[in-house]
Amino acid sequence: MRLWNRLAISILLVACACGQGRADNFPTRPIRLVVPFAAGGSADATARLVAPGMSELLGQPVIVENRPGGNGNIAAEAVAKAAPDGYTLLVAASNFAPVAVLSRNLPFDPIRDFTPVTQLIATEFALVAHSRLQVDTLKELIALAKSKPGALNYGSSGVANPLHLAMELLKTSAGVDIVPVPYKGDGPLFQALIAGEVDVAVVGLSQILPHIKSGRVKALGVTSARRSSAMPEIPTISEQGVASIDTPGWHALFAPGRTPREVVEALGQAASKAVNSRESKERLALRGQEAVGSTPAEFDAKFKAEIVKFAEIVKNSRIPLQD
């Protein structure tokens, strides 16, 4: 019996040593950051911001690969089916959580097929209005919408992304009827907003900031719990008397499901250090974004909580499932 006990302990120690060796040796070849959108977008900019720092810390090239299409699902499917070894990562945006709630036939499971690595950055959202709309505050917008139910409209860059759901939550909280008008992306939405084709929209503050400063659109409030450091003069939605509609945006890293914990931890630590460097923080602040760099466990909890929250918004707003 003692012999068997000693053999069992020896096998366990060898297994642990081998596992530690695999973690210590990672990585031994280039790592790919797969971005589900075209080059030049916000998620692409975040990937290219952290890639050099991760490369320096990990001692291997970190390559950004753009695979746009299918509302991000083409890239996500490719990463979900990649080997769970830490060499292929998804740079996801916050629309990844609503996808889990609203899509009818996804070729992957956002929870089962992915392992959260870290939330890289947080993006603030702002409620803005066309410059010629006769409102300057959220209170005035609500009053106008209540006086003309269904007469106002709002633009969104896709059904059931966080921007669309934030506007639906605002409608519910304020008790107003504003008609949605979907566009295929932020670019067409911004053009429509500036041209006056739509009255209002909830958009990423970092992207709309130049248009606010130029006077092409008017900022009525930010959706976050506190004012933005980029434009502290814009009040929050909640401080204007409307229940919080905080649906913060983010960019994050996901590894394929079943990626070893030690590898995920190593990737998370490198990404966190890269995004929290002084240079990265300064560049993000200019875009109205904030470095985060959470642990895998912290981001896993956040991601699952957002899925629950968005499921409730979808249910209350009666948004149908999407194909």
Secondary structure by P-SEA (a helix, b strand, c coil): caaaaaaaaaaaaaaaaaaaaaaaacccbbbbbccccccccaaaaaaaaaaaaaaaaacbbbbbbbbbcccaaaaaaaaaaccccccbbbbcccaaaaaaccccccccccccccccccccbbbbbbbccccccccccaaaaaaaaaaccccbbbbbcccccaaaaaaaaaaaaabbbbbbbbcccaaaaaaaaaaccccccccccccaaaaaaaccbbbcccccccccccccccccccccccccccccccccccccccccaaaaaaaaaaaaaaaacaaaaaaaaaacbbbbbccaaaaaaaaaaaaaaaaaaaaaacccccc
